């Protein structure tokens, strides 16, 4: 399990896995840097062997109207969300194709299609993740490797600090998703049962993207809702 800054949180997740008889380790790396990713993979492969299942869930956001967002801040969001996914795929794909088995699941967002104002960097990065997913999927399909993406809506993880119960009531399902529900979809895509699912972007948003608009807790219509999952 990769982390960048939150060592305490990563250790807590490792402990949860080990309590359920799993084997886990936390490895620090900045996915925006290829050298850092390579060092992480070196350590993981030394401990556990080739990485055959990869979930790209690292992410950041920097919400500001495009006219005010500095280019370097825009580039940082793309470096983490999009380039970071490429870095890990680039490193993992060789062993997967040689093994004739691999599962890559990229975490996108419904903001790729329905961004809120101020989400130019985040939406662009996630749209790029979906395009990357499809492109790599067709490249490796003959080798027993699948590449898919999940696009969550609002998920109760703390990524949006201002979320409250009113946000859930604004959803068609009248609630937000729990992290375990998104994890269950990722687990399916990583399993043998999903061997023929490839190049797909699966939305998990409680019906939010099925409508043209929703209403925010303050009653104003908005074209989409902020996304929270990484």
C-alpha positions as CSV (number, residue, x, y, z in Angstrom):
1,X,0.0,0.0,0.0
2,X,1.4,3.3,-1.1
3,X,1.2,6.6,0.8
4,X,2.8,9.9,0.4
5,X,2.4,11.9,3.6
6,X,0.0,10.1,6.0
7,X,2.3,7.4,7.5
8,X,0.0,7.1,10.6
9,X,-3.1,6.4,8.4
10,X,-1.2,3.9,6.3
11,X,0.0,2.0,9.3
12,X,-3.6,1.9,10.6
13,X,-4.8,0.3,7.3
14,X,-1.9,-2.2,7.4
15,X,-2.9,-3.2,11.0
16,X,-6.6,-3.7,9.9
17,X,-5.5,-6.0,7.1
18,X,-3.2,-8.0,9.3
19,X,-6.0,-8.4,11.9
20,X,-7.9,-10.2,9.2
21,X,-5.0,-12.6,8.5
22,X,-3.8,-10.6,5.5
23,X,-0.3,-9.6,4.6
24,X,0.4,-5.9,4.0
25,X,3.1,-3.3,4.1
26,X,3.0,0.5,3.7
27,X,5.5,2.1,1.3
28,X,6.1,5.8,1.0
29,X,6.3,7.2,-2.6
30,X,5.2,10.3,-4.5
31,X,3.5,8.9,-7.6
32,X,4.1,12.1,-9.4
33,X,7.8,11.2,-9.6
34,X,8.8,8.2,-11.7
35,X,11.9,7.6,-9.7
36,X,9.9,7.4,-6.5
37,X,7.5,5.0,-8.1
38,X,10.3,2.8,-9.3
39,X,11.9,2.7,-5.8
40,X,8.5,1.7,-4.4
41,X,8.1,-1.1,-6.9
42,X,11.6,-2.3,-6.2
43,X,10.8,-2.7,-2.5
44,X,7.4,-4.3,-3.1
45,X,8.7,-6.8,-5.6
46,X,11.6,-7.7,-3.3
47,X,9.1,-8.5,-0.5
48,X,6.1,-9.9,-2.3
49,X,7.1,-10.6,-5.9
50,X,5.7,-9.1,-9.1
51,X,2.7,-6.7,-8.8
52,X,-0.2,-8.4,-10.7
53,X,-3.0,-6.3,-9.3
54,X,-2.7,-2.5,-9.3
55,X,-5.3,0.0,-8.0
56,X,-4.5,3.6,-8.8
57,X,-6.3,5.5,-6.1
58,X,-3.8,8.4,-5.3
59,X,-5.4,11.7,-5.9
60,X,-5.4,15.4,-5.2
61,X,-7.5,18.4,-6.1
62,X,-7.1,22.2,-6.3
63,X,-10.4,23.8,-7.0
64,X,-10.3,27.3,-8.4
65,X,-11.7,29.0,-11.4
66,X,-9.5,28.5,-14.5
67,X,-8.8,32.2,-14.8
68,X,-7.3,32.3,-11.4
69,X,-5.6,28.9,-11.1
70,X,-1.8,29.2,-11.6
71,X,-0.5,26.9,-14.3
72,X,1.9,25.2,-11.8
73,X,-1.0,24.3,-9.6
74,X,-3.0,22.9,-12.5
75,X,0.1,20.9,-13.6
76,X,0.5,19.5,-10.0
77,X,-3.0,18.0,-10.1
78,X,-2.3,16.4,-13.4
79,X,1.0,15.1,-12.2
80,X,-0.5,13.3,-9.3
81,X,-3.8,12.1,-10.8
82,X,-2.9,11.4,-14.4
83,X,0.8,11.1,-14.7
84,X,0.9,9.2,-11.4
85,X,-1.4,6.6,-12.9
86,X,0.8,6.3,-15.9
87,X,4.0,5.9,-13.8
88,X,2.6,2.9,-11.9
89,X,1.1,1.3,-15.0
90,X,4.4,1.8,-16.9
91,X,6.3,0.0,-14.1
92,X,3.7,-2.8,-13.6
93,X,2.7,-3.7,-17.1
94,X,5.8,-5.6,-18.1
95,X,5.5,-8.2,-15.4
96,X,1.7,-8.5,-16.0
97,X,2.1,-9.2,-19.7
98,X,4.9,-11.7,-19.1
99,X,2.7,-13.5,-16.5
100,X,-0.3,-13.4,-18.9
101,X,-2.4,-12.1,-16.1
102,X,-2.9,-8.6,-14.6
103,X,-5.6,-6.3,-13.2
104,X,-5.4,-2.6,-13.3
105,X,-8.1,-0.5,-11.8
106,X,-7.9,3.3,-12.1
107,X,-10.1,5.5,-9.9
108,X,-11.7,8.3,-11.9
109,X,-14.6,10.5,-10.9
110,X,-18.0,11.6,-12.2
111,X,-16.4,15.1,-12.4
112,X,-14.7,13.9,-15.6
113,X,-18.1,14.4,-17.3
114,X,-19.9,16.7,-15.0
115,X,-17.5,19.0,-13.2
116,X,-18.5,21.8,-10.9
117,X,-17.1,25.3,-11.6
118,X,-13.6,25.5,-10.3
119,X,-12.7,21.9,-11.2
120,X,-10.8,22.4,-14.4
121,X,-7.7,20.7,-13.1
122,X,-9.4,17.9,-11.4
123,X,-11.9,17.2,-14.2
124,X,-9.2,17.3,-16.8
125,X,-7.0,14.9,-14.9
126,X,-9.8,12.4,-14.4
127,X,-10.9,12.6,-18.0
128,X,-7.3,11.8,-18.9
129,X,-7.3,8.8,-16.5
130,X,-10.3,7.4,-18.4
131,X,-8.7,7.9,-21.8
132,X,-5.5,6.3,-20.5
133,X,-7.6,3.4,-19.2
134,X,-9.1,2.7,-22.6
135,X,-5.9,3.1,-24.5
136,X,-3.9,0.7,-22.3
137,X,-6.8,-1.8,-22.2
138,X,-6.6,-2.3,-26.0
139,X,-2.9,-2.7,-25.9
140,X,-2.8,-5.5,-23.4
141,X,-6.1,-7.3,-23.9
142,X,-4.4,-10.3,-25.7
143,X,-2.1,-10.8,-22.8
144,X,-4.7,-11.6,-20.1
145,X,-4.5,-8.1,-18.6
146,X,-7.5,-6.0,-18.0
147,X,-7.5,-2.2,-17.4
148,X,-10.7,-0.6,-16.1
149,X,-11.8,2.5,-14.2
150,X,-14.4,3.3,-11.6
151,X,-16.0,6.7,-11.4
152,X,-17.4,7.4,-7.9
153,X,-19.7,10.2,-7.0
154,X,-19.9,11.4,-3.4
155,X,-18.2,9.0,-1.0
156,X,-17.9,9.4,2.8
157,X,-14.2,9.6,3.2
158,X,-13.4,13.1,4.3
159,X,-12.0,14.3,0.9
160,X,-14.7,17.0,1.0
161,X,-14.5,18.6,4.5
162,X,-17.8,20.4,4.3
163,X,-20.0,17.4,3.5
164,X,-22.9,16.7,5.8
165,X,-26.2,14.9,5.9
166,X,-27.8,17.4,3.6
167,X,-25.5,16.3,0.8
168,X,-26.8,12.8,1.1
169,X,-30.4,14.0,0.9
170,X,-29.6,15.8,-2.4
171,X,-28.6,12.5,-4.0
172,X,-31.2,10.4,-5.9
173,X,-30.4,7.6,-3.5
174,X,-30.8,10.0,-0.6
175,X,-27.4,9.0,0.8
176,X,-23.8,9.1,-0.1
177,X,-21.7,6.0,-0.8
178,X,-19.6,4.3,1.8
179,X,-15.9,3.5,1.0
180,X,-16.7,-0.3,1.2
181,X,-19.1,0.0,-1.6
182,X,-16.5,1.5,-4.0
183,X,-14.0,-1.1,-2.7
184,X,-16.4,-3.9,-3.6
185,X,-16.6,-2.8,-7.2
186,X,-12.8,-2.5,-7.4
187,X,-12.5,-6.0,-5.8
188,X,-14.8,-7.4,-8.5
189,X,-12.8,-5.8,-11.3
190,X,-9.6,-7.3,-9.8
191,X,-11.1,-10.8,-9.7
192,X,-11.2,-13.6,-12.2
193,X,-15.0,-13.1,-12.5
194,X,-14.2,-9.8,-14.4
195,X,-11.8,-11.4,-16.9
196,X,-13.9,-10.2,-19.8
197,X,-14.5,-6.7,-18.5
198,X,-11.8,-4.5,-20.2
199,X,-11.6,-0.8,-21.0
200,X,-14.7,0.0,-19.1
201,X,-15.5,3.0,-16.9
202,X,-18.0,2.0,-14.3
203,X,-19.9,4.7,-12.5
204,X,-20.8,4.3,-8.9
205,X,-22.8,7.3,-7.8
206,X,-26.2,6.2,-6.6
207,X,-27.9,7.4,-9.8
208,X,-26.5,10.9,-9.7
209,X,-25.1,11.0,-13.2
210,X,-28.3,9.5,-14.6
211,X,-30.0,12.9,-14.2
212,X,-29.3,16.2,-15.9
213,X,-28.9,18.1,-12.6
214,X,-29.3,17.8,-8.9
215,X,-30.0,20.3,-6.2
216,X,-27.4,21.3,-3.6
217,X,-28.3,21.4,0.1
218,X,-29.0,25.1,-0.4
219,X,-31.6,24.4,-3.1
220,X,-29.6,25.7,-6.1
221,X,-29.4,23.4,-9.1
222,X,-25.9,22.3,-10.0
223,X,-24.7,20.2,-12.9
224,X,-22.8,17.7,-10.7
225,X,-21.4,17.2,-7.3
226,X,-17.9,17.2,-5.9
227,X,-16.2,13.9,-5.7
228,X,-14.5,12.3,-2.8
229,X,-12.7,9.0,-2.9
230,X,-8.9,9.2,-2.9
